[in-house]
Amino acid sequence: MRVLLTGASGQLGAYLLRELAGRDGQVVAWSGSQTGELGGVALRAVDLGDSDAVARAFGAARPDIVLHVAAMARVADCYRDPPRAERVNTHGTALLAELAGRAAARLLYASTDLVFDGEKGGYREPDAPRPLSVYGRTKAAAEPAVLASPRGVVARLSLLYGPGLAGRPSFFDQQVAALREGKPCRVFEDEWRTPLALHTAAAALLAVARSDFTGLLHLGGPERMTRLEMGRRLAAFLACDPGVLEPMSRGSITDPEPRPRDTSLDTALWRCLFPRYSGVGWEESLRAMMT
Ligand SMILES: NC(=O)c1ccc[n+]([C@@H]2O[C@H](COP(=O)([O-])OP(=O)(O)OC[C@H]3O[C@@H](n4cnc5c(N)ncnc54)[C@H](OP(=O)(O)O)[C@@H]3O)[C@@H](O)[C@H]2O)c1
């Protein structure tokens, strides 16, 4: 099996790379711009906004499975440059879907809970996307091309958490540092998600990729929580003072794009098809990733 992993230098990509290490088969790892190596695998910089470069690198990779997790994944970056976000997130993904289709390769695309507006919560796969941000719109717009690919899977992921492996501190790392140093940290008390541990997401995505499943699948953690609850439970896990977490409300900030209130995912389909990976809770995941 030859696996092509896009976004290998990102938060999720680094966990996938680690999960792939030591398994049979060959891994080709792409980043956006980073070169060097990660986890003993060489990174090849391939800009998804450059169609010719993508087609050339895909031809060289000759993958059986494409794990496509690369994206302009920061909401603020997409807001600042919508045409680029569309080129990378939407057109780049559609091109990979076309190339994978032609090569009869399996394609798994990491989409997001931010395709929903957050008004309802508990979103199931048939619920209609209604993104509020450029990021959400460009990710949602790529989904039909993947679903049209004969062996395509769209995995919509909830908020991911866990220590960074790729050398870039995530929001989670910053929160851990703030808690350990006793520094004040503002967190939303009125934003709900079903947070999913990075190591579970990586193991589950691989299991889905190696299965015969095609179509749309929601992957999220087993508990619906606010960011404040996540912070408080993280503080308890680390035996730190939760008093440094300052609750704030979505209404108190002026983001240029509205923040969805509740993008929790209903993961019943995933739990039914892949029960091994879908029930791992917050504290158990922290123990697995941090000790
Ligand atoms: N993190 C979350 O909570 C979350 C939740 C739901 C869904 N997702 C989805 O999961 C995937 C991974 O997210 P993440 O948090 O791991 O993101 P991340 O840490 O920001 O990593 C993004 C990856 O994409 C690559 N990339 C960026 N721009 C690119 C371009 N123009 N061409 C090719 N590659 C490019 C980056 O490469 P460089 O390192 O070279 O820049 C990096 O490897 C994304 O598709 C995201 O939409 C994430």
The ligand as an SDF file (V2000), in Angstrom:
LIG
                    3D

 48 52  0  0  0  0  0  0  0  0999 V2000
   -7.5040   21.4230   14.2830 N   0  0  0  0  0  0  0  0  0  0  0  0
   -8.8110   21.2570   14.4160 C   0  0  0  0  0  0  0  0  0  0  0  0
   -9.3770   21.4390   15.5150 O   0  0  0  0  0  0  0  0  0  0  0  0
   -9.6350   20.7730   13.2350 C   0  0  0  0  0  0  0  0  0  0  0  0
  -11.0050   20.5360   13.4350 C   0  0  0  0  0  0  0  0  0  0  0  0
  -11.7680   20.0810   12.3570 C   0  0  0  0  0  0  0  0  0  0  0  0
  -11.1680   19.8490   11.1320 C   0  0  0  0  0  0  0  0  0  0  0  0
   -9.8460   20.1040   10.9550 N   0  0  0  0  0  0  0  0  0  0  0  0
   -9.2510   19.8320    9.6430 C   0  0  0  0  0  0  0  0  0  0  0  0
   -8.2000   18.9120    9.8490 O   0  0  0  0  0  0  0  0  0  0  0  0
   -7.1310   19.1750    8.9380 C   0  0  0  0  0  0  0  0  0  0  0  0
   -5.8280   19.3430    9.7170 C   0  0  0  0  0  0  0  0  0  0  0  0
   -5.9370   20.4470   10.6090 O   0  0  0  0  0  0  0  0  0  0  0  0
   -4.6910   20.8800   11.4880 P   0  0  0  0  0  0  0  0  0  0  0  0
   -5.2190   21.5030   12.7320 O   0  0  0  0  0  0  0  0  0  0  0  0
   -3.7340   19.7540   11.5760 O   0  0  0  0  0  0  0  0  0  0  0  0
   -4.0760   22.0650   10.5970 O   0  0  0  0  0  0  0  0  0  0  0  0
   -2.6230   22.7240   10.6920 P   0  0  0  0  0  0  0  0  0  0  0  0
   -1.9340   22.3240   11.9290 O   0  0  0  0  0  0  0  0  0  0  0  0
   -2.8280   24.1890   10.4170 O   0  0  0  0  0  0  0  0  0  0  0  0
   -1.8500   22.0800    9.4550 O   0  0  0  0  0  0  0  0  0  0  0  0
   -2.1950   22.3940    8.1440 C   0  0  0  0  0  0  0  0  0  0  0  0
   -1.3610   21.5710    7.2030 C   0  0  0  0  0  0  0  0  0  0  0  0
   -1.7430   21.9210    5.8650 O   0  0  0  0  0  0  0  0  0  0  0  0
   -0.5740   22.3570    5.1710 C   0  0  0  0  0  0  0  0  0  0  0  0
   -0.9160   23.4360    4.2460 N   0  0  0  0  0  0  0  0  0  0  0  0
   -1.3060   24.6810    4.5530 C   0  0  0  0  0  0  0  0  0  0  0  0
   -1.4790   25.3950    3.4310 N   0  0  0  0  0  0  0  0  0  0  0  0
   -1.1790   24.5600    2.3920 C   0  0  0  0  0  0  0  0  0  0  0  0
   -1.1360   24.7070    0.9910 C   0  0  0  0  0  0  0  0  0  0  0  0
   -1.3920   25.8660    0.3790 N   0  0  0  0  0  0  0  0  0  0  0  0
   -0.7910   23.6380    0.2410 N   0  0  0  0  0  0  0  0  0  0  0  0
   -0.4890   22.4600    0.8300 C   0  0  0  0  0  0  0  0  0  0  0  0
   -0.5070   22.2520    2.1480 N   0  0  0  0  0  0  0  0  0  0  0  0
   -0.8450   23.3090    2.9210 C   0  0  0  0  0  0  0  0  0  0  0  0
    0.3970   22.8440    6.2370 C   0  0  0  0  0  0  0  0  0  0  0  0
    1.7290   22.8010    5.7060 O   0  0  0  0  0  0  0  0  0  0  0  0
    2.9130   23.7960    6.2360 P   0  0  0  0  0  0  0  0  0  0  0  0
    3.2940   23.2760    7.5800 O   0  0  0  0  0  0  0  0  0  0  0  0
    4.0120   23.6720    5.2850 O   0  0  0  0  0  0  0  0  0  0  0  0
    2.3040   25.1530    6.2810 O   0  0  0  0  0  0  0  0  0  0  0  0
    0.1470   21.8180    7.3320 C   0  0  0  0  0  0  0  0  0  0  0  0
    0.8230   20.6330    7.0580 O   0  0  0  0  0  0  0  0  0  0  0  0
   -7.5310   20.4030    8.1490 C   0  0  0  0  0  0  0  0  0  0  0  0
   -8.0400   19.9730    6.9140 O   0  0  0  0  0  0  0  0  0  0  0  0
   -8.6190   21.0570    8.9800 C   0  0  0  0  0  0  0  0  0  0  0  0
   -9.5290   21.7490    8.1530 O   0  0  0  0  0  0  0  0  0  0  0  0
   -9.0610   20.5560   11.9870 C   0  0  0  0  0  0  0  0  0  0  0  0
  1  2  1  0
  2  3  2  0
  2  4  1  0
  4  5  1  0
  4 48  2  0
  5  6  2  0
  6  7  1  0
  7  8  2  0
  8  9  1  0
  8 48  1  0
  9 10  1  0
  9 46  1  0
 10 11  1  0
 11 12  1  0
 11 44  1  0
 12 13  1  0
 13 14  1  0
 14 15  2  0
 14 16  1  0
 14 17  1  0
 17 18  1  0
 18 19  2  0
 18 20  1  0
 18 21  1  0
 21 22  1  0
 22 23  1  0
 23 24  1  0
 23 42  1  0
 24 25  1  0
 25 26  1  0
 25 36  1  0
 26 27  1  0
 26 35  1  0
 27 28  2  0
 28 29  1  0
 29 30  1  0
 29 35  2  0
 30 31  1  0
 30 32  2  0
 32 33  1  0
 33 34  2  0
 34 35  1  0
 36 37  1  0
 36 42  1  0
 37 38  1  0
 38 39  2  0
 38 40  1  0
 38 41  1  0
 42 43  1  0
 44 45  1  0
 44 46  1  0
 46 47  1  0
M  CHG  2   8   1  16  -1
M  END
$$$$
